[in-house]
Amino acid sequence: MRINSKYLFLTITNFCFMYNLDWKNLPFGYVKTNYNVRCYFRNGKWGELEISSSEYINLHMAATCLHYGQEAFEGLKAFTGKDGRIRIFRCDSNAGRMFDTARGIIMEPIPHEIFREAVHRAVKLNKQFVPPYGLGASLYIRPLLIGSGPEVGVKPAKEYMFMVFVTPVGPYFRDGFKPVDIMVCRGYDRAAPLGTGCYKVGGNYAASLASLELAHNKGFSTTLYLDPKEKKYIDEAGPANFFGIKNNTFITPDSKSILPSITNLSLQQLCNDLGIKVEKRPVLFDELETFEEVGACGTAAVITPIRKIVDPDTNRIYEYCCEGQPGPVSTKLYNKLLAIQNGDAADMHGWVEFVD
Ligand SMILES: Cc1ncc(COP(=O)(O)O)c(C=O)c1O
């Protein structure tokens, strides 16, 4: 482990800085923290974890991440419980997904143990940036894997850089757990039918920006993507998975072009625990009118209840929720998952890891 020579000085400076953080009004955005953790794959092997206080990466101009999109990232969170202990939610699942993503775009996968160690170390080193219990805020953890070796022809890099940085974030929606309106998007796809939609690679997000901008400009919170092949099935709700509720059943799309959401998997498990049936299957767009509740799920907001889905091509509006309030099943699932993350409910499935 290499510690930057400014380590001590920065610790003291940043310790003072952190007390100026306005925990109650944290944005869902980037706030500088003290350290990040890095690891390099060179000469066929991963090196030791290194600690850096720099927010910048020194990169070769021909690095494959810059030209051929060899880039993968993850997003997970750490929370402070009422007991003051810091909990990281489902670190292993994120490690597994990053491993699969790396394989999917022929990058050197980051071994689980290195991923886990780097995440824990990044949280521990920035402990004072984990927001206190009870404000809906958390420490967002962003692991990043990039092809750093130079190539000019289209081929995978021989060198990789893995890093983990963290940033304290407020709740994704400032107004809390309130339903939003979204817009059907047929003019854009975020992923191809057999493309990289099931991996967490930057290219998918670049492909989604134009449609998201369009939706935001029209006053919608996000877009509803349909399957890229036939536009018959529901794929995802912006950068989140989609679910619908009817007849005490949680229904969520099975599609090759969507990201396997860890929040969605957690909600499915909670449904099993709570006696709610789960169906993971292709979901016809025409089924929208039959749902009692619909929502989007992901790490950022856990559940975003959806009030209205507007289809600009047919002028149809699908409406949900009771008087602007989230539906009862969504509310129950949301509260339960949050309680586990915050340590207010028992962690029956071993999802939480402590940073002590
Ligand atoms: C495209 C996309 N779908 C779904 C999700 C939700 O995944 P998770 O629950 O693992 O955050 C995300 C967020 O990571 C996403 O970017």
PDBQT file of the ligand as one rigid body, heavy atoms in Angstrom, charges set to zero:
ROOT
HETATM    1  C1  LIG A 401     -29.613   1.111 -16.718  1.00  0.00    +0.000 C 
HETATM    2  C2  LIG A 401     -29.814   0.772 -15.290  1.00  0.00    +0.000 A 
HETATM    3  N1  LIG A 401     -30.760  -0.102 -14.960  1.00  0.00    +0.000 NA
HETATM    4  C3  LIG A 401     -30.982  -0.440 -13.685  1.00  0.00    +0.000 A 
HETATM    5  C4  LIG A 401     -30.248   0.096 -12.659  1.00  0.00    +0.000 A 
HETATM    6  C5  LIG A 401     -30.490  -0.298 -11.245  1.00  0.00    +0.000 C 
HETATM    7  O1  LIG A 401     -29.484  -1.161 -10.809  1.00  0.00    +0.000 OA
HETATM    8  P1  LIG A 401     -29.114  -1.238  -9.282  1.00  0.00    +0.000 P 
HETATM    9  O2  LIG A 401     -30.348  -1.611  -8.563  1.00  0.00    +0.000 OA
HETATM   10  O3  LIG A 401     -28.097  -2.324  -9.187  1.00  0.00    +0.000 OA
HETATM   11  O4  LIG A 401     -28.606   0.076  -8.887  1.00  0.00    +0.000 OA
HETATM   12  C6  LIG A 401     -29.257   1.033 -12.958  1.00  0.00    +0.000 A 
HETATM   13  C7  LIG A 401     -28.453   1.640 -11.893  1.00  0.00    +0.000 C 
HETATM   14  O5  LIG A 401     -27.392   1.145 -11.607  1.00  0.00    +0.000 OA
HETATM   15  C8  LIG A 401     -29.023   1.378 -14.292  1.00  0.00    +0.000 A 
HETATM   16  O6  LIG A 401     -28.083   2.259 -14.610  1.00  0.00    +0.000 OA
ENDROOT
TORSDOF 0
